[in-house]
């Protein structure tokens, strides 16, 4: 009995597929996980009871359909994993910068450019991947409580990418700020209008300002005095050279 065979395979945890063309095959097609009927020689009852209809009555079409479906599913996994990994890496980098009090690694304009390049142009190529050679050797996946992103993907792919992405971004950013200015925190790099902040090492630049008619203090756009500790060629182990600059223009700088 075909129905008994299908029920036996299902009881053992297998994914059962059933093919048929006659009226007597309809109960087995409905009981199977995937019922396949013949489009040319199959009866109307069989076609209505099935999940798939072979228009050419060729069993090799089933293999081609399974292969194409697995490639599409695999590409969906790759796209989802890639987009979530990149976005979470960027979010964690921004959150780490806010929490550590260092400059943000990306401006809004850079973020817009990043969305166009890395999230659209690059990710769209995943849809055209042909699939791996072993795709048909994989066992059928369990569709009960099945999620597109599996646990091993979160642990071994997403998590390492987010961690190393954040470390790489901030490692390069903080190293560059330190070798070019001698400071890394955002509060120090943005400068201050408070007296003695520069001399005490709590600010890179000093800003002047003016009082408006309503007694509000307005800070100038450009600093009048900056002091940095530059390391040649961006090498942190090189002895720092103090650069003391007065005035906003580069030509008025003088090294000490």
Residue, then its C-alpha position, 0 to 999 in steps of 0.5 A: x500500500x503506497x499510503x502505508x509506505x509514505x506514512x512509514x517513511x514519515x514516522x521514521x523522520x524522512x522527507x517522503x516524495x511520491x509520484x503518481x498518475x492514476x486516481x488511486x495514487x491521490x491518497x498517497x500524494x496527499x499524505x507525502x511531504x511532496x506529491x508529484x503528478x504527471x502533467x500529460x498522462x495524469x488524471x485531473x484528480x491526481x493533479x489536484x491532489x499533488x504539490x507539483x505537476x510534471x508538465x513533460x512527464x520526465x522524472x529528470x525534471x524533478x532532479x533539476x527542480x530540486x537542484x535549482x531550489x537548493x541553489x536558490x535557498x543557499x543563495x538566500x542564506x548567503x545574502x542574508x548572512x552577508x547583509x546581516x554581518x555587514x550591517x551588524x559590524x557597522x552598528x557594533x563599530x558605531x556603538x563601540x565608538x560611542x561607548x568608548x568616547x572615540x570619533x565615529x568611524x563613518x559620517x552620514x555621507x559615507x554611510x549613504x555611499x556605503x549603502x549603495x556600494x556594499x549593500x546593493x551592488x555587491x550583494x546583488x551578485x550573490x543571486x547569480x551564483x551557480x551553487x556548490x558541487x555538493x549541493x545535491x549530496x546534502x540530505x533534505x532539511x527538516x522544514x519543521x521550525x526551520x530558520x534561514x539562518x542556522x545556529x552554526x552560521x550565527x556562531x562561526x560566521x556572523x559572530x567572528x565577522x562582527x568581532x573582527x570587523x569592529x576590531x579592525x575598524x577601530x584599530x585602524x582609526x585609533x592608530x591613525x588618530x594616535x600617530x597623527x595627533x597623539x590623542x584618540x578620544x573624541x572630546x580631546x580631538x574636537x577641541x575646547x574653548x575652556x582656558x588651560x584645556x590645551x596646556x593640560x592635555x585635555x584638548x588638541x585645539x583651543x577655540x576663541x569666540x565672542x559674546x552676542x548682544x543677548x550675552x550668549x557665547x559663540x565659538x569660532x569655527x576655526x581654532x586659533x591654537x593647536x598642539x599635536x604629537x606627530x609620529x613620522x610615517x604613521x609608526x606608533x613606536x617612533x618618537x613623537x614630534x610636537x607640532x605647535x600651530x597658531x592660527x587656522x592656516x597651515x602656512x602659519x604652523x611652526x614645529x617645536 
